[in-house]
Amino acid sequence: MLVGDFLKNSAQLFPRKTALIFGRRKLTYEEMNVSANRLANALISLGIRRDDRVGVFLDNSVDAVIAIFAILKANATFVVINPTTKFQKLSYILNNCRMSGLIAGWDRFTLVSHIHEDVPSLRFVVSSGAREEYPKTDPTRFLDFEELLRSSLPQPPPSKCIDQDLAAIIYTSGTTGVPKGVMMTHLNMVSACTSITTYLKNTSSDIILDVLPLSFDYGLYQVLMAFKIGGTLVLEKTFLYPFDIVKTIIREKVTGFPGVPTMFALLLQLDHLKDYDFGHLRYITNTAAALPVSHVKKLREAFPHTQIYLMYGLTECKRVSYLPPDELDRRPDSVGRGMPNEEVYVVDEQDRRVKPGEIGELVVRGSNVMRGYWELPEETDKLLKPGKYPGERVLYTGDLFRMDEEGFLYFVARKDDIIKSRGEKVSPKEVESVLYRLDAILEAVVMGVSDPILGEAVKAVVVLKKGVDITGEEIRRFCAQNLEDLMVPKIVEFRESLPKTETGKIKKMDLTSKGE
């Protein structure tokens, strides 16, 4: 099976069933499938061939979902890019994977039109969404999404891929500050979706709410899983107004609500949450960061008939583990056991499996494990190492865990310094490189600090050049102009100097343990 088959198969089984709800728009599986066919045929006519990379640079929207499946139907590889990505990083991603085509919003036309000149491989841009005025463009390179749908054939193009081909490249922050492209084959993604929908007991009667960005693999997989099972996806642009989300859950009779600790912290601040009828809400899932035990208790009080799944995963294999809801009382601090069709174990520094209760690095073995990082063999070899059989490779997560005698996992710490804010990864080095572009800054270090809403907040500690004056707000404003929203430091602290080791390395532990 291929990932694109999720939509095709559900359109055959449930042609007139509502597949996607976005605001006031409701589209059936047949409508979604035909639109994806039309766009796929348009992409092929524009020169897209098997294995080409096509980007989706859109907010959560109907067009974004259509674009993902259209790219798959065109036998190409999709790359969903965070819509708040700025010029420098966007240019890097497009050039890194040698993007052939890009589907972007008209509201980003100025950015995309400038970046077009910096990406030799980019042959065309398809622009989506409303526009007040039609920009003057090269009609061979800048095309309109709706016009392509109207002028293209509704029949499905021939399928040429096999499950070993790449379905997606998902860019994630790296410890070096350079985004890494996680290569996911059709087999990887189908395997992950199958395992997750198995333990969640998903069926075609499920109505899944997705308020997570599609550039975040947790949000992306809600689309894929909903279409795999023939369910209904309720897609929201953001989680900006929690009470509106509550109304949506009730109005659409949502049965599945995936979220991250940040969202649940905001949700639990609402008054009278327990007074609403959530009897139809079958499950809540949490991943990306640990959900505090106190929040678990409050969620159970607010949603007494809802099962709560605590999970752990990483982009390189999508999901690792889940805690069955009936284990919450016994193991509230556990992230559960390995999901179906997967093996997990813990090893020491000599690569020996440790005894129950001992701390070591978590290893994941399964068909959900990525192919590797796009054109980064050394980075790939750090995580993918020889497995049980000759030629097999397993994923060394870089995270420290302990496992009890029954196989339940307990997170201890990360081996790297990646920050998990709002459930998404933030590379300190990427933020630091932007800070150093400010002439006023002599030294800068970025770290994550505990935050009741964000999980971890991004904090910048800076040393200014002598005789230079700049405010924290000015620094944050500059970051906002050059970084995705989630990477902008929430806290800016000024120091006269930074603590260092004898070799000159900044001692982050000293900065987190004491302040000025």
SULKASUL-V60859 format. One record per residue. RES is the residue in one small letter. SS is DSSP state (~ for helix, > for strand, _ for the rest). PHI is phi in whole degrees, -180 to 180 (999 if undefined). Layout:
# SULKASUL-V60859
res=RES ss=SS phi=PHI
res=RES ss=SS phi=PHI
This chain:
# SULKASUL-V60859
res=m ss=_ phi=999
res=l ss=_ phi=-108
res=v ss=_ phi=-62
res=g ss=_ phi=-63
res=d ss=~ phi=-69
res=f ss=~ phi=-56
res=l ss=~ phi=-72
res=k ss=~ phi=-60
res=n ss=~ phi=-66
res=s ss=~ phi=-68
res=a ss=~ phi=-67
res=q ss=~ phi=-74
res=l ss=~ phi=-81
res=f ss=_ phi=-131
res=p ss=_ phi=-58
res=r ss=_ phi=-102
res=k ss=_ phi=-80
res=t ss=> phi=-68
res=a ss=> phi=-93
res=l ss=> phi=-140
res=i ss=> phi=-119
res=f ss=> phi=-137
res=g ss=_ phi=63
res=r ss=_ phi=-89
res=r ss=> phi=-86
res=k ss=> phi=-131
res=l ss=> phi=-122
res=t ss=> phi=-81
res=y ss=~ phi=-62
res=e ss=~ phi=-63
res=e ss=~ phi=-65
res=m ss=~ phi=-65
res=n ss=~ phi=-66
res=v ss=~ phi=-65
res=s ss=~ phi=-63
res=a ss=~ phi=-65
res=n ss=~ phi=-61
res=r ss=~ phi=-61
res=l ss=~ phi=-68
res=a ss=~ phi=-61
res=n ss=~ phi=-64
res=a ss=~ phi=-66
res=l ss=~ phi=-62
res=i ss=~ phi=-64
res=s ss=~ phi=-66
res=l ss=_ phi=-87
res=g ss=_ phi=105
res=i ss=_ phi=-70
res=r ss=_ phi=-124
res=r ss=_ phi=-52
res=d ss=_ phi=80
res=d ss=_ phi=-63
res=r ss=> phi=-101
res=v ss=> phi=-127
res=g ss=> phi=-92
res=v ss=> phi=-120
res=f ss=> phi=-114
res=l ss=_ phi=-135
res=d ss=_ phi=-66
res=n ss=_ phi=-53
res=s ss=_ phi=-169
res=v ss=~ phi=-61
res=d ss=~ phi=-62
res=a ss=~ phi=-64
res=v ss=~ phi=-67
res=i ss=~ phi=-59
res=a ss=~ phi=-61
res=i ss=~ phi=-59
res=f ss=~ phi=-73
res=a ss=~ phi=-65
res=i ss=~ phi=-62
res=l ss=~ phi=-64
res=k ss=~ phi=-66
res=a ss=_ phi=-84
res=n ss=_ phi=67
res=a ss=_ phi=-105
res=t ss=> phi=-112
res=f ss=> phi=-94
res=v ss=> phi=-132
res=v ss=> phi=-87
res=i ss=_ phi=-114
res=n ss=_ phi=-53
res=p ss=_ phi=-66
res=t ss=_ phi=-96
res=t ss=_ phi=-62
res=k ss=_ phi=-93
res=f ss=~ phi=-52
res=q ss=~ phi=-62
res=k ss=~ phi=-71
res=l ss=~ phi=-61
res=s ss=~ phi=-61
res=y ss=~ phi=-62
res=i ss=~ phi=-62
res=l ss=~ phi=-63
res=n ss=~ phi=-74
res=n ss=~ phi=-60
res=c ss=_ phi=-98
res=r ss=_ phi=50
res=m ss=_ phi=-60
res=s ss=_ phi=-91
res=g ss=> phi=-144
res=l ss=> phi=-138
res=i ss=> phi=-110
res=a ss=> phi=-137
res=g ss=> phi=-78
res=w ss=~ phi=-60
res=d ss=~ phi=-69
res=r ss=~ phi=-112
res=f ss=~ phi=-60
res=t ss=~ phi=-61
res=l ss=~ phi=-60
res=v ss=~ phi=-67
res=s ss=~ phi=-64
res=h ss=~ phi=-74
res=i ss=~ phi=-73
res=h ss=~ phi=-55
res=e ss=_ phi=-71
res=d ss=_ phi=-95
res=v ss=_ phi=-121
res=p ss=_ phi=-59
res=s ss=_ phi=-76
res=l ss=_ phi=-77
res=r ss=_ phi=-89
res=f ss=> phi=-159
res=v ss=> phi=-128
res=v ss=> phi=-103
res=s ss=> phi=-102
res=s ss=> phi=-122
res=g ss=_ phi=97
res=a ss=_ phi=-75
res=r ss=_ phi=-145
res=e ss=_ phi=-74
res=e ss=_ phi=-143
res=y ss=_ phi=-71
res=p ss=_ phi=-67
res=k ss=_ phi=-78
res=t ss=_ phi=-133
res=d ss=_ phi=-77
res=p ss=_ phi=-64
res=t ss=_ phi=-87
res=r ss=_ phi=-119
res=f ss=> phi=-120
res=l ss=> phi=-123
res=d ss=> phi=-99
res=f ss=~ phi=-55
res=e ss=~ phi=-65
res=e ss=~ phi=-65
res=l ss=~ phi=-65
res=l ss=~ phi=-63
res=r ss=~ phi=-67
res=s ss=~ phi=-99
res=s ss=_ phi=-112
res=l ss=_ phi=-73
res=p ss=_ phi=-86
res=q ss=_ phi=-74
res=p ss=_ phi=-71
res=p ss=_ phi=-74
res=p ss=_ phi=-61
res=s ss=_ phi=-88
res=k ss=_ phi=-120
res=c ss=_ phi=-83
res=i ss=_ phi=-119
res=d ss=_ phi=-73
res=q ss=_ phi=-87
res=d ss=_ phi=-75
res=l ss=> phi=-74
res=a ss=> phi=-94
res=a ss=> phi=-151
res=i ss=> phi=-119
res=i ss=> phi=-112
res=y ss=> phi=-83
res=t ss=> phi=-133
res=s ss=_ phi=-65
res=g ss=_ phi=-115
res=t ss=_ phi=-67
res=t ss=_ phi=-82
res=g ss=_ phi=91
res=v ss=_ phi=-101
res=p ss=_ phi=-59
res=k ss=> phi=-111
res=g ss=> phi=-90
res=v ss=> phi=-78
res=m ss=> phi=-88
res=m ss=> phi=-116
res=t ss=> phi=-80
res=h ss=~ phi=-58
res=l ss=~ phi=-61
res=n ss=~ phi=-56
res=m ss=~ phi=-75
res=v ss=~ phi=-65
res=s ss=~ phi=-62
res=a ss=~ phi=-63
res=c ss=~ phi=-61
res=t ss=~ phi=-64
res=s ss=~ phi=-65
res=i ss=~ phi=-68
res=t ss=~ phi=-67
res=t ss=~ phi=-70
res=y ss=~ phi=-76
res=l ss=_ phi=-82
res=k ss=_ phi=58
res=n ss=_ phi=-70
res=t ss=_ phi=-136
res=s ss=_ phi=-66
res=s ss=_ phi=-84
res=d ss=_ phi=-74
res=i ss=> phi=-122
res=i ss=> phi=-106
res=l ss=> phi=-90
res=d ss=> phi=-127
res=v ss=_ phi=-109
res=l ss=_ phi=-90
res=p ss=_ phi=-63
res=l ss=_ phi=-70
res=s ss=_ phi=-74
res=f ss=_ phi=-94
res=d ss=~ phi=-58
res=y ss=~ phi=-63
res=g ss=~ phi=-72
res=l ss=~ phi=-58
res=y ss=~ phi=-69
res=q ss=~ phi=-64
res=v ss=~ phi=-64
res=l ss=~ phi=-63
res=m ss=~ phi=-69
res=a ss=~ phi=-61
res=f ss=~ phi=-74
res=k ss=~ phi=-65
res=i ss=~ phi=-89
res=g ss=_ phi=76
res=g ss=_ phi=-87
res=t ss=> phi=-115
res=l ss=> phi=-104
res=v ss=> phi=-102
res=l ss=> phi=-100
res=e ss=_ phi=-116
res=k ss=_ phi=-71
res=t ss=_ phi=-152
res=f ss=_ phi=-108
res=l ss=_ phi=-66
res=y ss=_ phi=-119
res=p ss=~ phi=-55
res=f ss=~ phi=-66
res=d ss=~ phi=-64
res=i ss=~ phi=-68
res=v ss=~ phi=-59
res=k ss=~ phi=-63
res=t ss=~ phi=-66
res=i ss=~ phi=-57
res=i ss=~ phi=-73
res=r ss=~ phi=-62
res=e ss=_ phi=-93
res=k ss=_ phi=54
res=v ss=_ phi=-62
res=t ss=_ phi=-107
res=g ss=> phi=-133
res=f ss=> phi=-131
res=p ss=> phi=-84
res=g ss=> phi=-154
res=v ss=_ phi=-125
res=p ss=~ phi=-52
res=t ss=~ phi=-57
res=m ss=~ phi=-64
res=f ss=~ phi=-68
res=a ss=~ phi=-63
res=l ss=~ phi=-69
res=l ss=~ phi=-62
res=l ss=_ phi=-72
res=q ss=_ phi=-82
res=l ss=_ phi=-70
res=d ss=_ phi=-76
res=h ss=_ phi=61
res=l ss=~ phi=-61
res=k ss=~ phi=-72
res=d ss=~ phi=-82
res=y ss=_ phi=-90
res=d ss=_ phi=-92
res=f ss=_ phi=-111
res=g ss=_ phi=-59
res=h ss=_ phi=-84
res=l ss=_ phi=-78
res=r ss=_ phi=-79
res=y ss=> phi=-149
res=i ss=> phi=-124
res=t ss=> phi=-120
res=n ss=> phi=-134
res=t ss=_ phi=-153
res=a ss=_ phi=83
res=a ss=_ phi=-159
res=a ss=_ phi=-67
res=l ss=_ phi=-90
res=p ss=_ phi=-54
res=v ss=~ phi=-57
res=s ss=~ phi=-64
res=h ss=~ phi=-72
res=v ss=~ phi=-60
res=k ss=~ phi=-61
res=k ss=~ phi=-68
res=l ss=~ phi=-65
res=r ss=~ phi=-67
res=e ss=~ phi=-72
res=a ss=~ phi=-76
res=f ss=_ phi=-126
res=p ss=_ phi=-65
res=h ss=_ phi=-102
res=t ss=_ phi=-109
res=q ss=> phi=-81
res=i ss=> phi=-114
res=y ss=> phi=-107
res=l ss=> phi=-93
res=m ss=> phi=-136
res=y ss=> phi=-138
res=g ss=_ phi=-164
res=l ss=_ phi=-151
res=t ss=_ phi=-55
res=e ss=_ phi=-67
res=c ss=_ phi=-147
res=k ss=_ phi=71
res=r ss=_ phi=-128
res=v ss=_ phi=-114
res=s ss=> phi=-145
res=y ss=> phi=-148
res=l ss=> phi=-101
res=p ss=_ phi=-56
res=p ss=~ phi=-55
res=d ss=~ phi=-76
res=e ss=~ phi=-101
res=l ss=_ phi=-58
res=d ss=_ phi=-69
res=r ss=_ phi=-78
res=r ss=_ phi=-137
res=p ss=_ phi=-65
res=d ss=_ phi=-103
res=s ss=_ phi=-99
res=v ss=_ phi=-101
res=g ss=> phi=89
res=r ss=> phi=-108
res=g ss=> phi=-57
res=m ss=_ phi=-76
res=p ss=_ phi=-54
res=n ss=_ phi=62
res=e ss=> phi=-156
res=e ss=> phi=-120
res=v ss=> phi=-127
res=y ss=> phi=-155
res=v ss=> phi=-119
res=v ss=> phi=-126
res=d ss=_ phi=-90
res=e ss=_ phi=-69
res=q ss=_ phi=-96
res=d ss=_ phi=68
res=r ss=_ phi=-102
res=r ss=> phi=-65
res=v ss=_ phi=-88
res=k ss=_ phi=-79
res=p ss=_ phi=-53
res=g ss=_ phi=92
res=e ss=_ phi=-85
res=i ss=> phi=-94
res=g ss=> phi=-164
res=e ss=> phi=-86
res=l ss=> phi=-80
res=v ss=> phi=-119
res=v ss=> phi=-120
res=r ss=> phi=-126
res=g ss=> phi=170
res=s ss=_ phi=-75
res=n ss=_ phi=-85
res=v ss=_ phi=-75
res=m ss=_ phi=-55
res=r ss=_ phi=-71
res=g ss=> phi=148
res=y ss=> phi=-91
res=w ss=_ phi=-58
res=e ss=_ phi=53
res=l ss=_ phi=-130
res=p ss=~ phi=-62
res=e ss=~ phi=-68
res=e ss=~ phi=-64
res=t ss=~ phi=-62
res=d ss=~ phi=-67
res=k ss=~ phi=-71
res=l ss=~ phi=-106
res=l ss=> phi=-98
res=k ss=> phi=-126
res=p ss=> phi=-54
res=g ss=_ phi=-107
res=k ss=_ phi=-68
res=y ss=_ phi=-112
res=p ss=_ phi=-56
res=g ss=_ phi=89
res=e ss=_ phi=-78
res=r ss=> phi=-128
res=v ss=> phi=-119
res=l ss=> phi=-97
res=y ss=> phi=-92
res=t ss=> phi=-73
res=g ss=> phi=81
res=d ss=> phi=-108
res=l ss=> phi=-93
res=f ss=> phi=-138
res=r ss=> phi=-127
res=m ss=> phi=-125
res=d ss=_ phi=-84
res=e ss=_ phi=-67
res=e ss=_ phi=-96
res=g ss=_ phi=89
res=f ss=_ phi=-84
res=l ss=> phi=-99
res=y ss=> phi=-133
res=f ss=> phi=-71
res=v ss=> phi=-112
res=a ss=> phi=-169
res=r ss=> phi=-94
res=k ss=_ phi=-80
res=d ss=_ phi=-104
res=d ss=_ phi=-109
res=i ss=_ phi=-60
res=i ss=> phi=-94
res=k ss=> phi=-107
res=s ss=> phi=-116
res=r ss=_ phi=58
res=g ss=_ phi=86
res=e ss=> phi=-115
res=k ss=> phi=-81
res=v ss=> phi=-126
res=s ss=_ phi=-87
res=p ss=~ phi=-56
res=k ss=~ phi=-65
res=e ss=~ phi=-67
res=v ss=~ phi=-70
res=e ss=~ phi=-61
res=s ss=~ phi=-63
res=v ss=~ phi=-72
res=l ss=~ phi=-59
res=y ss=_ phi=-71
res=r ss=_ phi=-78
res=l ss=_ phi=-83
res=d ss=_ phi=-60
res=a ss=_ phi=-72
res=i ss=> phi=-96
res=l ss=> phi=-89
res=e ss=> phi=-138
res=a ss=> phi=-151
res=v ss=> phi=-140
res=v ss=> phi=-121
res=m ss=> phi=-148
res=g ss=> phi=-100
res=v ss=> phi=-125
res=s ss=> phi=-58
res=d ss=> phi=-143
res=p ss=_ phi=-65
res=i ss=_ phi=-100
res=l ss=_ phi=-87
res=g ss=> phi=86
res=e ss=> phi=-132
res=a ss=> phi=-99
res=v ss=> phi=-81
res=k ss=> phi=-121
res=a ss=> phi=-112
res=v ss=> phi=-111
res=v ss=> phi=-128
res=v ss=> phi=-116
res=l ss=> phi=-90
res=k ss=_ phi=-67
res=k ss=_ phi=-62
res=g ss=_ phi=79
res=v ss=_ phi=-108
res=d ss=_ phi=-125
res=i ss=_ phi=-152
res=t ss=_ phi=-93
res=g ss=~ phi=-62
res=e ss=~ phi=-67
res=e ss=~ phi=-66
res=i ss=~ phi=-65
res=r ss=~ phi=-64
res=r ss=~ phi=-65
res=f ss=~ phi=-63
res=c ss=~ phi=-62
res=a ss=~ phi=-63
res=q ss=~ phi=-79
res=n ss=~ phi=-126
res=l ss=_ phi=-133
res=e ss=_ phi=-62
res=d ss=~ phi=-54
res=l ss=~ phi=-69
res=m ss=~ phi=-91
res=v ss=_ phi=-69
res=p ss=_ phi=-58
res=k ss=_ phi=-79
res=i ss=> phi=-123
res=v ss=> phi=-123
res=e ss=> phi=-115
res=f ss=> phi=-101
res=r ss=_ phi=-137
res=e ss=_ phi=-79
res=s ss=_ phi=-159
res=l ss=_ phi=-114
res=p ss=_ phi=-67
res=k ss=> phi=-135
res=t ss=_ phi=-80
res=e ss=_ phi=-63
res=t ss=_ phi=-88
res=g ss=_ phi=92
res=k ss=_ phi=-80
res=i ss=> phi=-67
res=k ss=_ phi=-93
res=k ss=~ phi=-64
res=m ss=~ phi=-61
res=d ss=~ phi=-67
res=l ss=~ phi=-74
res=t ss=~ phi=-83
res=s ss=~ phi=-94
res=k ss=_ phi=-151
res=g ss=_ phi=-125
res=e ss=_ phi=-114
